[in-house]
Amino acid sequence: MRTAYLSGPGDARRVTVTALAAVALALTGCVVTTEGAADTPTVQPGELDEAGGNPCPEELPIGDDPSGHGFGVEHAAEELPELLEPQEAWVCRYDSEDRATTESGGVVMGWRRAAGPDAVAPETLPALGEALDGLALVPDDQACTADLGPRWMVVYSHDGDLTGVVVDDYGCRRVRLTDDPHHTPPGSDGQEGVVGGILDGGHAVLEALGPVQRG
């Protein structure tokens, strides 16, 4: 089941129903959908099998790339995702490669898998789930460093339905989501359950995995 959150500075996270109403709905088995959160998706149980048991693609799909340098989507997400609970997960590292040159002499990059997939330890899944629950909208005043490093893709399965979480291991550790890790560019609009754009919270995802898990 996906859990919807609203996020703001400090303790400003709140839902649009009162606590008593939320408890009452939970006791009756209803699903609570909060304003500003993505719709609950339909589970696609065959995605892991369709990927041949390989959760991570050889290369990250790029899709919309306004910078022209291979970073992909750059606009901030306007709503929060509803993410299924991870039952099994894998992590892969992607390193940048120079692919082309822009008219102004800049580099166009691609992102090729350099390590993984490595299974996430079962005892790490609760911490990973908490980090995913804590994904937030990007603050308006967020400033990021201009360094460059790898990207990590966490792919997790819920009843065979795959979700990809791509985290920049540089700058503000921004997060892009994909509902189909092999085909849908992370951060694309129009996805089911996940949201388009970039999210905040990548630091917590990387911390949940830990340096050993990330190789």
C-alpha positions, 0 to 999 in steps of 0.5 A: 500500500502506498502512503501519501505525505505532504512535506514542508519546512520543519514540522510543517508536514501535515495531511488534509484530514484530521488525526481522528478522521485518519484513524477512523478511516484506517479502522474501516480499511479505507485508503486515505489519499491526501491532497497534493499526492499522486494517485494510487497505482495498479500493481503490475506483477509481471514487471520483474519477469518481463525484465528477465529477472534483471532489475537495472537497465544497462543505461539510464533512459534520459528522456526530456533533457532541458540542459542538453548535457544528459542530466535529464529532467530538471523541474521540481515535482509539484506533488508527492508520490505514493510508493509501494512498500519495498519487499525486495530491492537492488541497487546499481551504480551508474557512471557518466560517459561523454557521448557527444559535444554541444554546439557550444562545446559542452559535453553531452553525457550518458549514464552506464551501469558500472556496478550491480545489481546488488541485492539490498539486505532484508534488514535494510528494507525498513530503513529504505522504506522510511527514507522513501516515505520521507521524500519531499518537495524541493525547497524554493531556496535550495542551493546545490554544489556544482560537483559531479559523481555517480548516480545510484538506482534503487529498484524495488519489487512489490509483488513483482511490480518494479519501481526505480529510485534514481539518486544523484550522488552529488550536488543536492542528492536529488531524486527522480522516480520511474515506474518502469526502470528499463523504459521510462526516463526517471522523473518523466511526467505522466507516470502511474503512482510515482511523480514527474520532476525532481524530489528532495530526500536523496541523502536519506536514501543513500544513508539507508543503503549505507557505504557497504551496500553501495559498494 
